[in-house]
Amino acid sequence: MSRWYRFMYRVGFKPWEQDAATVGPQLGGFLSVEEAEREPPYGSALDLGCGTGRWSVELAERGWQVEGVDVVPKAIEGARQRAQEAGVHATFFEGDVTALRSAGVGSGFSFVLDVECFNHLSDAQRAAVGREVNAVTSPDATMLLLVWARARRGPLPPGATRDDLTTAFSGWQVVDEHAYEGELPRFLKNIAPRWYRLARH
């Protein structure tokens, strides 16, 4: 899968970045929920599969201390450039989300964001992500994920269920969930994306 993303970035075709106008307002609402329970500065946030950093920058602009990680070098270059152009501080690491500590990310994160990264992982990779996230987050951390419904879709990501999340992230529980509210292209009507908020317990 990483080879596919490397190729897509190399040719400049990034369809997953075309939903920003819809994802942004929804994400902003969920972040407001997170921030209502904290005092600014809100703490450290980790953006899994950050791509070119659009949501990392959003977090930084809102007052979070942000680190992002992505396996594609060109994506990380774009993320650093985006943060520089936005005038915010965010740190980006080239590395695999299944090996966060090897990638050099910090620890003690109080918030984790995953916008459609978990979708693309195998069950074994998801278990590895769960172990790594547990290793780098604080005991009271929360996490927000946008995932597709699980189905067979050929070359498209397999998606995930609520149970997939709680299986991968041992010691976490789903505390809130919402359907994605955006209009989807016809060929993606069956992906039924949902937002899940998890908390460690």
N, C-alpha and C positions, 0 to 999 in steps of 0.2 A: 504493500500500500504506500509506503514512503517513496518508493521509486515512481509511482504514479503521480504523487504530489510534486515531487521534484520536477518531473516532466511538465506538469501543468504550470508550475511557476516559471519554468524556463521559457515556455512559449507564451506566457502572459495571459493564460486563460484561467480565471478564478471565479467561476460562477457562484461559489459559496459566499462571496463578498457582495453579492447583489441584493441581499435581503436586509442590508443595514437599516434602511428606512423603516422596516417593520420590526426587526429585532431590537433596534435601539430603544424605542419608547417602552417596549415591554421590559427589557432589561433594566432600564432606568427605574421603572416602578418597583421591580424586585430589589434593586440596590437601595432604594429609599427605605424599604422594609429592614434591610440589614443595618443601614445607618441609623435608623430610629432607635435601635437597641444598643448603640455605641456612642461614645463621646469622641469628637474629632480631636486629633487625627485618628482615623478609624482603625488603623492597624495594617498588617501586612497581608497582601493578597497574591495568590498564585494563579496565573492564567494558563491552563493546560491546552496545548495545541493552539498557541496564540496567533499563529499565522502572521500577518503583517501588523499585528498589534492594535487593531482598531478598538477592541474592548479593553485592552491593557491601558491604552491612552485614556479611554473613558473613565476607567477606575482612577487613574492618576489625577485626572482633572477634578475628580470629586473628592480628592484628599487621601486616597489610599497609597500605601507604599507598595509598589507593584513589581513583581517579577513575572516574566513570561517565558515559556519554553516551547520550542517547536523543533521538529527533526529536519526541517528543510532550511538549508543555509540562506537561500535567497529570500525566504519569508522573514528570517531574523534580520537580514539586512534592511528589508522594507520596514520592519517594526521599529528598528533603531532610527531610521530616517523619519518615520511618522512621528515618533515621540519628540525628536529634535525639532521638527517643523511645528509641532503643537506647543513647544516650550515647556514640556513637562519632563519629570525625571521618572524613568522606568528602566529596569534592567532586564535584558533579554539573553537567554542562553540557548545555544544550539544543542539539542539533545533529545532523547527519547523519553516520552512520558512514563514509560515502564521502568526507567532507570533515572529518576529525578536526582538522587544523591550523586550519581556518577556525572550527571550533567552540571553539577556545581551549584544548584539552587540552594537557597538558605533553609532555615527551619523555623518552626514556631509560627507558621502561617495561621492566621485566624479566619481566613476566607479563601475558598477555592472556587474558581469559575471554569466551567467546561461548556463551551458552545459547540456542540456537535462533534467533539473529538472522540468521546466514548463510543459513538456509533460505529466507528471504523475498526474497532479493535476486536480481536478474537477473544474467546473466553479466557484463554491462558494469559493474554496480554492484559485483560481487565483485572484479573487477579493480581498481576504484578503492579498495575497502577494502584490498586487498593492498598497493597503493602507499602508502596512508596509514599502515597498520600498520608497514610497513617504515620509514617516515619517523620514527615516534615511539617505536620500540622500540630497546633496546640490542642489540649484536651477539650477545650470549649469551642472548637472551630465549627464553622458552617460551610456548606457547599451548595452551589447552584449549577444545575446541568440542564441543557436543552438536548433532548434525545428524540430520535424517531421511534415509532412503534416497530417491534420486531416482525420481520417478514422476509421471505425470499425475494430478492429483487435483482438477481443476476449480478452485474458489476457494481451496483449501488450498495452502500453500507447496509449491514443486516439489521441495524437498529437495536433497541434494547427495551426491556420491560422494567417495571418497578422492582421486581424480584431480582433481575440482573444487577441492579444498582446495589441493593442491600447485600447481595451475595458477594459482589466484588469489594464493597467498602464495609468490611467487617467492623462492627462497633459503631456504625452509623444507623440512623433511622430516618425515613422520609417524614418530614413534618409539614410539608405543603406541596401541592402540585396544581398545575394549571395547564389547560390546553393552549397551544400556540394560536394566536388570533389572526395571523396574517393570511393573505390570499396566496395560494400556491399554484404553480403551473399545473396544467391538467395531468401531465405525466407523473407528477409527484403528489397527486391527491391522496394516495393511500399511505403516505408516510406518517400522518397523524402525529406531528411532533408535540411533545409536552415538556413543560418546565418542571423540574423537581428540585425542591430545597431539602437538603439533608443536614442533620446535626449529629455530632458525636454524642454518645451516651455511655 
